[in-house]
Amino acid sequence: MSRKIVASVFISLDGVVEAPDQWHFPYFNDEMGAAVGSGLSNADTMLFGRVTYDSFAGAWPEREAAGGEDAGFAKQLGDMRKIVFSRSPLDFGWRNSEQAQGDVAEVAAALKREPGGDIGLSGSISVIRQLLAAGLLDELQLLVHPIAVRKGMRLFDEGESSIPLKLLKSETFGTGVLNLVYGPDTAPPTGGYEEAVASLGE
């Protein structure tokens, strides 16, 4: 059985995923912490884009060293293998980090064939887009915040073909955040306008 690639994304009601540090934190609570943690609980490898990696590497090693309440999660992240996609050479200070050798689809497909636990992503939107387009993402966790940010990059960009997904799990947090987990839909619904009209008359 091949390894799963699972991604977790903070997203606003209007689809914005950029700069969640500016709108996400008022909605963070224990429910969300548990959901994010469970999404990575079976992972032993993480994939990153350069920007997200720099953000993580600038925060989590210090939190692990500080020994606070999130030190355990920080150690989990530190112990994982971390593969970073970047066009520029990188110098890593966070342990178990390496630069990807190849493009996203090549690296992800090779990792899925190797033994090991799940392969996780948190943010890294450019990487998630490429995995979705290549049909390599097994689970997409969207933590939908009840706020319209109204500016910034959206999760889904313009593209040639649609990407059908099926809902695997859903729950509502006390803050109004929706925890939605999707997987690829290999048999999406078919039909057109006539079928829809006919079903309304039944």
C-alpha positions as YAML, in Angstrom:
chain: A
units: angstrom
residues:
- id: 1
  name: MET
  ca: [0.00, 0.00, 0.00]
- id: 2
  name: SER
  ca: [1.48, 3.33, -1.04]
- id: 3
  name: ARG
  ca: [1.97, 6.23, 1.33]
- id: 4
  name: LYS
  ca: [-0.68, 8.94, 1.47]
- id: 5
  name: ILE
  ca: [0.01, 12.61, 0.80]
- id: 6
  name: VAL
  ca: [-2.14, 14.80, 3.04]
- id: 7
  name: ALA
  ca: [-2.33, 18.59, 3.04]
- id: 8
  name: SER
  ca: [-3.82, 21.02, 5.56]
- id: 9
  name: VAL
  ca: [-4.77, 24.58, 4.64]
- id: 10
  name: PHE
  ca: [-6.18, 27.56, 6.53]
- id: 11
  name: ILE
  ca: [-8.66, 29.16, 4.11]
- id: 12
  name: SER
  ca: [-11.16, 32.00, 4.33]
- id: 13
  name: LEU
  ca: [-14.79, 31.87, 3.25]
- id: 14
  name: ASP
  ca: [-13.88, 33.58, -0.04]
- id: 15
  name: GLY
  ca: [-11.05, 31.18, -0.74]
- id: 16
  name: VAL
  ca: [-8.06, 33.26, 0.39]
- id: 17
  name: VAL
  ca: [-5.06, 31.31, 1.71]
- id: 18
  name: GLU
  ca: [-2.44, 34.07, 1.74]
- id: 19
  name: ALA
  ca: [-1.04, 35.52, 4.99]
- id: 20
  name: PRO
  ca: [-3.24, 33.53, 7.41]
- id: 21
  name: ASP
  ca: [-1.26, 35.08, 10.27]
- id: 22
  name: GLN
  ca: [-3.31, 38.23, 9.61]
- id: 23
  name: TRP
  ca: [-6.77, 36.64, 10.02]
- id: 24
  name: HIS
  ca: [-6.48, 33.08, 11.35]
- id: 25
  name: PHE
  ca: [-5.50, 33.39, 15.01]
- id: 26
  name: PRO
  ca: [-8.81, 34.71, 16.44]
- id: 27
  name: TYR
  ca: [-10.34, 31.39, 15.35]
- id: 28
  name: PHE
  ca: [-7.67, 29.09, 16.74]
- id: 29
  name: ASN
  ca: [-8.80, 26.88, 19.63]
- id: 30
  name: ASP
  ca: [-8.19, 23.39, 21.01]
- id: 31
  name: GLU
  ca: [-10.50, 21.83, 18.40]
- id: 32
  name: MET
  ca: [-8.45, 23.27, 15.56]
- id: 33
  name: GLY
  ca: [-5.17, 22.35, 17.22]
- id: 34
  name: ALA
  ca: [-6.36, 18.76, 17.54]
- id: 35
  name: ALA
  ca: [-7.52, 18.67, 13.91]
- id: 36
  name: VAL
  ca: [-4.22, 19.99, 12.58]
- id: 37
  name: GLY
  ca: [-2.29, 17.60, 14.81]
- id: 38
  name: SER
  ca: [-4.35, 14.58, 13.77]
- id: 39
  name: GLY
  ca: [-3.79, 15.42, 10.11]
- id: 40
  name: LEU
  ca: [-0.05, 15.07, 10.66]
- id: 41
  name: SER
  ca: [-0.14, 12.31, 13.28]
- id: 42
  name: ASN
  ca: [0.79, 9.56, 10.80]
- id: 43
  name: ALA
  ca: [3.30, 11.62, 8.80]
- id: 44
  name: ASP
  ca: [7.06, 11.15, 8.94]
- id: 45
  name: THR
  ca: [7.86, 13.42, 5.98]
- id: 46
  name: MET
  ca: [6.84, 16.99, 5.14]
- id: 47
  name: LEU
  ca: [6.87, 18.80, 1.79]
- id: 48
  name: PHE
  ca: [7.37, 22.56, 1.72]
- id: 49
  name: GLY
  ca: [7.53, 25.46, -0.64]
- id: 50
  name: ARG
  ca: [10.32, 27.92, 0.14]
- id: 51
  name: VAL
  ca: [8.15, 30.61, 1.77]
- id: 52
  name: THR
  ca: [6.29, 28.23, 4.08]
- id: 53
  name: TYR
  ca: [9.50, 26.46, 5.03]
- id: 54
  name: ASP
  ca: [11.18, 29.73, 5.97]
- id: 55
  name: SER
  ca: [8.17, 30.60, 8.13]
- id: 56
  name: PHE
  ca: [8.20, 27.23, 9.90]
- id: 57
  name: ALA
  ca: [11.98, 27.16, 10.32]
- id: 58
  name: GLY
  ca: [11.88, 30.64, 11.80]
- id: 59
  name: ALA
  ca: [9.42, 29.64, 14.52]
- id: 60
  name: TRP
  ca: [9.27, 25.95, 15.43]
- id: 61
  name: PRO
  ca: [12.89, 25.23, 16.42]
- id: 62
  name: GLU
  ca: [12.68, 28.07, 18.94]
- id: 63
  name: ARG
  ca: [9.38, 26.75, 20.30]
- id: 64
  name: GLU
  ca: [10.91, 23.29, 20.72]
- id: 65
  name: ALA
  ca: [13.86, 24.78, 22.58]
- id: 66
  name: ALA
  ca: [11.59, 26.92, 24.77]
- id: 67
  name: GLY
  ca: [9.82, 23.83, 26.10]
- id: 68
  name: GLY
  ca: [6.36, 25.38, 26.18]
- id: 69
  name: GLU
  ca: [3.00, 23.72, 25.67]
- id: 70
  name: ASP
  ca: [3.60, 23.28, 21.92]
- id: 71
  name: ALA
  ca: [7.15, 21.90, 22.34]
- id: 72
  name: GLY
  ca: [5.94, 18.36, 21.70]
- id: 73
  name: PHE
  ca: [4.45, 19.28, 18.33]
- id: 74
  name: ALA
  ca: [7.57, 21.33, 17.55]
- id: 75
  name: LYS
  ca: [9.76, 18.28, 18.24]
- id: 76
  name: GLN
  ca: [7.51, 16.15, 16.00]
- id: 77
  name: LEU
  ca: [8.05, 18.63, 13.16]
- id: 78
  name: GLY
  ca: [11.79, 18.76, 13.83]
- id: 79
  name: ASP
  ca: [12.13, 14.98, 13.78]
- id: 80
  name: MET
  ca: [10.35, 14.64, 10.44]
- id: 81
  name: ARG
  ca: [12.15, 14.53, 7.12]
- id: 82
  name: LYS
  ca: [11.54, 17.92, 5.49]
- id: 83
  name: ILE
  ca: [11.83, 18.31, 1.71]
- id: 84
  name: VAL
  ca: [11.83, 21.86, 0.35]
- id: 85
  name: PHE
  ca: [11.10, 22.89, -3.24]
- id: 86
  name: SER
  ca: [13.07, 25.95, -4.31]
- id: 87
  name: ARG
  ca: [14.74, 27.17, -7.49]
- id: 88
  name: SER
  ca: [17.57, 28.69, -5.44]
- id: 89
  name: PRO
  ca: [20.19, 26.80, -3.41]
- id: 90
  name: LEU
  ca: [19.24, 26.61, 0.26]
- id: 91
  name: ASP
  ca: [21.27, 26.53, 3.46]
- id: 92
  name: PHE
  ca: [19.40, 24.65, 6.17]
- id: 93
  name: GLY
  ca: [19.62, 25.27, 9.89]
- id: 94
  name: TRP
  ca: [16.60, 23.13, 10.88]
- id: 95
  name: ARG
  ca: [17.50, 19.47, 11.32]
- id: 96
  name: ASN
  ca: [16.36, 16.80, 8.87]
- id: 97
  name: SER
  ca: [15.85, 19.36, 6.08]
- id: 98
  name: GLU
  ca: [16.89, 18.87, 2.48]
- id: 99
  name: GLN
  ca: [16.29, 20.44, -0.91]
- id: 100
  name: ALA
  ca: [14.10, 18.55, -3.38]
- id: 101
  name: GLN
  ca: [15.92, 16.94, -6.29]
- id: 102
  name: GLY
  ca: [13.37, 17.17, -9.10]
- id: 103
  name: ASP
  ca: [9.97, 18.75, -9.63]
- id: 104
  name: VAL
  ca: [6.98, 18.32, -7.33]
- id: 105
  name: ALA
  ca: [5.30, 15.50, -9.25]
- id: 106
  name: GLU
  ca: [8.51, 13.50, -9.66]
- id: 107
  name: VAL
  ca: [9.52, 13.79, -6.02]
- id: 108
  name: ALA
  ca: [6.02, 13.10, -4.68]
- id: 109
  name: ALA
  ca: [5.49, 10.06, -6.90]
- id: 110
  name: ALA
  ca: [8.86, 8.62, -5.83]
- id: 111
  name: LEU
  ca: [8.12, 9.22, -2.15]
- id: 112
  name: LYS
  ca: [4.77, 7.45, -2.41]
- id: 113
  name: ARG
  ca: [6.56, 4.34, -3.68]
- id: 114
  name: GLU
  ca: [8.97, 4.30, -0.72]
- id: 115
  name: PRO
  ca: [8.12, 2.65, 2.61]
- id: 116
  name: GLY
  ca: [7.15, 4.95, 5.44]
- id: 117
  name: GLY
  ca: [4.34, 6.97, 6.99]
- id: 118
  name: ASP
  ca: [2.20, 9.67, 5.46]
- id: 119
  name: ILE
  ca: [3.66, 12.67, 3.65]
- id: 120
  name: GLY
  ca: [2.27, 15.94, 5.02]
- id: 121
  name: LEU
  ca: [1.93, 19.54, 3.89]
- id: 122
  name: SER
  ca: [0.82, 22.58, 5.81]
- id: 123
  name: GLY
  ca: [0.29, 25.55, 3.55]
- id: 124
  name: SER
  ca: [2.78, 25.53, 0.64]
- id: 125
  name: ILE
  ca: [0.00, 26.39, -1.81]
- id: 126
  name: SER
  ca: [2.13, 26.15, -4.96]
- id: 127
  name: VAL
  ca: [3.10, 22.59, -4.03]
- id: 128
  name: ILE
  ca: [-0.51, 21.63, -3.25]
- id: 129
  name: ARG
  ca: [-1.69, 23.00, -6.61]
- id: 130
  name: GLN
  ca: [0.87, 20.89, -8.46]
- id: 131
  name: LEU
  ca: [-0.02, 17.77, -6.48]
- id: 132
  name: LEU
  ca: [-3.72, 18.27, -7.21]
- id: 133
  name: ALA
  ca: [-3.06, 18.80, -10.91]
- id: 134
  name: ALA
  ca: [-0.95, 15.63, -11.01]
- id: 135
  name: GLY
  ca: [-3.55, 13.59, -9.13]
- id: 136
  name: LEU
  ca: [-1.09, 12.83, -6.33]
- id: 137
  name: LEU
  ca: [-2.82, 14.44, -3.34]
- id: 138
  name: ASP
  ca: [-4.78, 11.87, -1.32]
- id: 139
  name: GLU
  ca: [-6.38, 14.16, 1.27]
- id: 140
  name: LEU
  ca: [-6.96, 17.91, 1.34]
- id: 141
  name: GLN
  ca: [-7.99, 19.29, 4.72]
- id: 142
  name: LEU
  ca: [-9.59, 22.74, 4.41]
- id: 143
  name: LEU
  ca: [-10.08, 24.63, 7.66]
- id: 144
  name: VAL
  ca: [-12.64, 27.13, 6.41]
- id: 145
  name: HIS
  ca: [-12.73, 30.30, 8.52]
- id: 146
  name: PRO
  ca: [-15.98, 32.33, 8.68]
- id: 147
  name: ILE
  ca: [-14.40, 35.50, 7.35]
- id: 148
  name: ALA
  ca: [-14.20, 37.08, 3.89]
- id: 149
  name: VAL
  ca: [-10.63, 38.37, 3.66]
- id: 150
  name: ARG
  ca: [-11.31, 39.96, 0.23]
- id: 151
  name: LYS
  ca: [-7.70, 40.20, -0.87]
- id: 152
  name: GLY
  ca: [-4.81, 37.84, -1.42]
- id: 153
  name: MET
  ca: [-4.02, 34.61, -3.23]
- id: 154
  name: ARG
  ca: [-6.76, 32.01, -3.51]
- id: 155
  name: LEU
  ca: [-6.19, 28.28, -3.20]
- id: 156
  name: PHE
  ca: [-7.33, 27.40, -6.70]
- id: 157
  name: ASP
  ca: [-5.83, 29.27, -9.63]
- id: 158
  name: GLU
  ca: [-6.96, 29.42, -13.25]
- id: 159
  name: GLY
  ca: [-6.43, 26.16, -15.10]
- id: 160
  name: GLU
  ca: [-7.40, 24.12, -18.10]
- id: 161
  name: SER
  ca: [-9.33, 21.34, -16.39]
- id: 162
  name: SER
  ca: [-11.48, 20.97, -13.30]
- id: 163
  name: ILE
  ca: [-10.44, 18.87, -10.30]
- id: 164
  name: PRO
  ca: [-13.35, 16.84, -8.90]
- id: 165
  name: LEU
  ca: [-13.14, 16.05, -5.18]
- id: 166
  name: LYS
  ca: [-15.28, 14.06, -2.77]
- id: 167
  name: LEU
  ca: [-15.98, 14.93, 0.86]
- id: 168
  name: LEU
  ca: [-14.43, 12.40, 3.24]
- id: 169
  name: LYS
  ca: [-15.15, 14.11, 6.57]
- id: 170
  name: SER
  ca: [-16.73, 17.27, 7.94]
- id: 171
  name: GLU
  ca: [-17.15, 18.86, 11.35]
- id: 172
  name: THR
  ca: [-17.97, 22.29, 12.73]
- id: 173
  name: PHE
  ca: [-15.93, 23.90, 15.51]
- id: 174
  name: GLY
  ca: [-17.35, 26.18, 18.18]
- id: 175
  name: THR
  ca: [-15.70, 29.14, 16.45]
- id: 176
  name: GLY
  ca: [-17.69, 28.51, 13.28]
- id: 177
  name: VAL
  ca: [-14.67, 27.07, 11.47]
- id: 178
  name: LEU
  ca: [-15.50, 24.13, 9.19]
- id: 179
  name: ASN
  ca: [-13.05, 21.24, 9.09]
- id: 180
  name: LEU
  ca: [-13.57, 19.69, 5.64]
- id: 181
  name: VAL
  ca: [-11.45, 16.80, 4.37]
- id: 182
  name: TYR
  ca: [-11.58, 15.99, 0.66]
- id: 183
  name: GLY
  ca: [-10.07, 13.27, -1.48]
- id: 184
  name: PRO
  ca: [-9.92, 12.75, -5.24]
- id: 185
  name: ASP
  ca: [-13.22, 11.77, -6.85]
- id: 186
  name: THR
  ca: [-12.48, 9.08, -9.40]
- id: 187
  name: ALA
  ca: [-16.14, 8.79, -10.41]
- id: 188
  name: PRO
  ca: [-17.59, 12.33, -10.30]
- id: 189
  name: PRO
  ca: [-21.28, 12.97, -11.01]
- id: 190
  name: THR
  ca: [-22.30, 13.24, -14.64]
- id: 191
  name: GLY
  ca: [-25.24, 14.81, -16.39]
- id: 192
  name: GLY
  ca: [-26.33, 18.22, -17.57]
- id: 193
  name: TYR
  ca: [-29.12, 20.74, -17.42]
- id: 194
  name: GLU
  ca: [-31.80, 18.39, -18.74]
- id: 195
  name: GLU
  ca: [-31.08, 15.76, -16.11]
- id: 196
  name: ALA
  ca: [-31.15, 18.37, -13.36]
- id: 197
  name: VAL
  ca: [-34.51, 19.71, -14.50]
- id: 198
  name: ALA
  ca: [-35.90, 16.20, -14.77]
- id: 199
  name: SER
  ca: [-34.83, 15.37, -11.24]
- id: 200
  name: LEU
  ca: [-36.66, 18.43, -9.90]
- id: 201
  name: GLY
  ca: [-39.89, 17.16, -11.42]
- id: 202
  name: GLU
  ca: [-39.66, 13.76, -9.79]
...
